[in-house]
Amino acid sequence: MTKTNTVTILFLGDIFGEPGRRGLQEVLPKLKQAYQPDAIFVNCENAANGRGISYRLVKEILDTGVDFMTSGNHIYQVKDIYNYLDDPQCKIIRPYNFPRNSPGRGLDVFTTSSGVRIGLINLMGNLFMQAPVDSPFTTIDQALLELQSETDIIVVDFHAEATSEKRALAWHLDGKIQLLVGTHTHVMTADEDILPEGMAFITDLGMCGPFDSVIGMDKNIVLKKFRTLLPNRFDVAKDDIRVNGIVCEIDVQTKKAVSINRIQEKVL
């Protein structure tokens, strides 16, 4: 199979604070050289100090070579992002199953330099998530209808807590899309797979951020919270920066994934 028949997608996990942004800046050039991706996607909802993303940071991330960003439950944490999300040229999508009057949109189409149209959809889970949203299992069908005639392949970021909910959606979407990645837990899973109908899947991409932490936050502060139940402000950790994600190759003609491989790079 020649490269002309396939597209290579690099999808990186939740960017967590300044350490995650620094990790992206340092590691992405090496990943681009190694994999020659046709599209680079990241989840950006924790880019600003662990919660949300500001308009200033949008440009910083896009300047690294990222093509498009997905998000999740913290997307509205920084208010200056609201107007940008409604801009037709916005390079961020929010969960599709948010209320329809929420700022932003839940899907978009990215066209590669070779002309392949990649539909990108963001969803949020229901289980153990604080924000009440519509069922991802019913709303995804409407999203697919919207993209059906406009895309060559479709990629979904499912921002959810429960592994069971993510796996169930994978079975629902196998044969309908080409790649489903999970985000939100900041813990990379070791279950990357290609399902029987050709969809590539991983339960969670992990994160780009400090691993000497509790999912990105200073471990000592989090431990104090667990041990005392006293309220406390969490701070972003600083050390052991790593970049998590996957690289996936998809055959555009058969609309089936060819390969999916985990990535974990340390920032020295």
N, C-alpha and C positions, 0 to 999 in steps of 0.2 A: 504494500500500500504506500503510495507516494504522499508527500506532504500536501500536494495540491488537492487531495481528496479530503483532508482533515483540517480541523482547527484545534489549536492548543490553547486551553484556558488555564490561567493561573488565578487561583482564588485564595486570598489570605484571610485569616481569622481576625476577630475584633481588634482593632488598633486601640491600645489602652494607654491613654495619657501621653506625656512627652516621651517616656522611654519607648513606647510603641511606635511613635512617629519617627524617633531617631533610628530604631531598628529597621523600619521600612526604608528610610533613606540610605542606610548603609548596606542592607542586604539585597534590595530589589535590583540594583545593577548586576549583581552576580547571578541572580535568578533569571534575569532577562537574557544574559549571555548563555546560561546553561540550557534553558528550555525554549528560547525564541518564541514566547507566547504571542498569539494573535490578539488576545484580550486579557487585560489584567483587572480583576475586580477585588475589592476589599470591603469588609464591614467597618463602618466608621463611627458607630454610635457612641463609643467611649473615648473618642480622640481628645476631647477637651477635659483634661484632669480626671479622666475616668467616667465622665457622664456627659453625653451630648457632644456636639461639634459646633464650633463657631464658624462664621463666614471666612475669617482670616485663615483658619486651619484647612478649609476646603481647598484653597489655592495651594497651600503648602503640600497637601497630599497629592493633588493633581500634578503638581510640578515634579513629583518623583517619577511620573510615568504611568500612574494609575489611570485607567480609562473610565471606570464607573464605580460608584459606591452604593452599598446597601446599608440598612440601619436596623432599628428595632425600638424597644420600649423607651429608650432614653433620647430619642431623636429630638424632642422638643425641649430639652433641658436648657439650652442656650438660646435666648429669644431672638438674637439677630439672625438666626438661620431661617426664620419663618418666611420672610419675603423671598429669600433665595430658593426655597423649596417650591415656590409657585412660579418661578421663572421657567419658561419653556426650554431654556438651555441648561437647566440644572442637571448636574451629574450625580445626584443622589436620589434614590427612591426610598420611601417609607413603607411600612407594611401595608399591603393592599387591603387587608381586612380591618384597617382602622376605619372610624366613621368617615363617610363620604365627604363631609365638610372639613375634615382635618387638612392642614396645610400639606402641600405636596401631592405626589402621585405614587401609586404602588407598583408600577411597571414602566418599562421603557424598552427601546430597541437600540442596541449598539451595533454599528456596522464596521467590520474589520477592514483593513487596508485592501484586502482581496475581494471585498464585497459581500462577505457572509454576514447575514443579519442574525444577531443573537438577541433573542428576547430575554429580558432579565426581570424576574418577579421577586418581590419581597413579601413574606408572610410572617405573621406572629402566632405563636401557639396559645392555647387556652389553659392548659394544665399548669398550675402553680405560677401563673403570671398575674401580676396585679391589675393591669389594664384590661377591662372587659372589651373583647373584640369579637367580631363575627367568626363563625367556624371556619378554620382554614380549609376544611374538607369540602365545603360547599362553595366558598368564594373562589377557590383556585379554579374551579370549572368555568366560572365566568371570566376570570383572567385569561385562561387559555383560549376562550372564544374570541376575546379582544385581539389576541396576538396571532391567531391561526393563519391569517392570510398575509401577515407582515413579516414573518420570520422564517429562517431556515432551521434553527435549533433554539431550544429554550432552556434556560438555567433558572433555578429557584433557590433563594436563600430562605431557609425556614428558621426564624429566630425563636427558639423555644427551649423550655427547661427540661421537659420529660423525654427521656430516650424512647419510651414507648410511643409517644405521640409522633416523634420524628420517624420512627421505623414504620408506623402505620401509614403515614403520609407517603413514605417511599413506595410501599406496595400499591397505594392508590394511584401514584403517578408513573409507575414503571410502564413504559410503552407510550406514554403521553409526552414526556419531556426527555431531555438527554442528560441532565446533571441536577442533582439535588444535594445541597450542602446544608448542614445545620450550623447555627451559631448561637451565642448567648452564654454558654456555660464557662467559656474560656479554658476548657479542658479538652485537648485533642483526643478523639477516640481512635481505636486501632481496628475499625471495622470497614475500611474502605472496600468497596465491592462494585461489581457490575451485575445488576439484577437480571433475571431471565429474559426480559423483553428489551434489554440493552441500555437501561438507565444507570449511570454511575451515581454512587451514593456514599456519603460519610455522615455519621450522626453529628459530629461536631468538629469544626476546623481548628478549635483551640483559639489562641490569641497571639497578637504581636505585642509583647510587653514584658514587664519584669516578672521573672519566675521565682525570685526570692521573695515570695509574697503569698497572700491568699487571693487567688484569682485576680491579681494585679494590685491589691491594696496592701499597705504596710502590715506585715503579719503580727507584729506586737500589739498594734491597736485592735486588730480583729480578735486576737486571742483574749485581750482584756474584755472585749464586748461579750464573747462567749462565756467567759468565766464569771462575769459579774452582772451581766444584763444591763449595765449602765449605758445610757446613750453616749455616743462619742462620734466625733467627726473622723471619717476615714480619710487617709492620705495615700496617694499613689506611691507604691514602692519604687525603688530605683535600680536594683541590681539584678544580674543574671538575665539580661535581655535576650529574648528569643523571638523568632518569627515562625509562626505556624501557618500551614495552609496545605493546599493540594494543587497538583498539576494534572489536568485531564485532557486527553485527546479524544476527539469526537469525529466520526466519519459523517460528513455532511450529506453524502448520497444515501447511505443506509439509515441515517438518523439514529445511529447507535454509538455508544461509547466504545472506544478501543482500549483505553487504559485509564486508571486513576491511581495516583501515587501520593503519599503523604510527604510533606516538606517540614523539616524542623532545622532551622539555622540559628546558631548562636552568634551574638554580636561580641566580638573580642575586645 
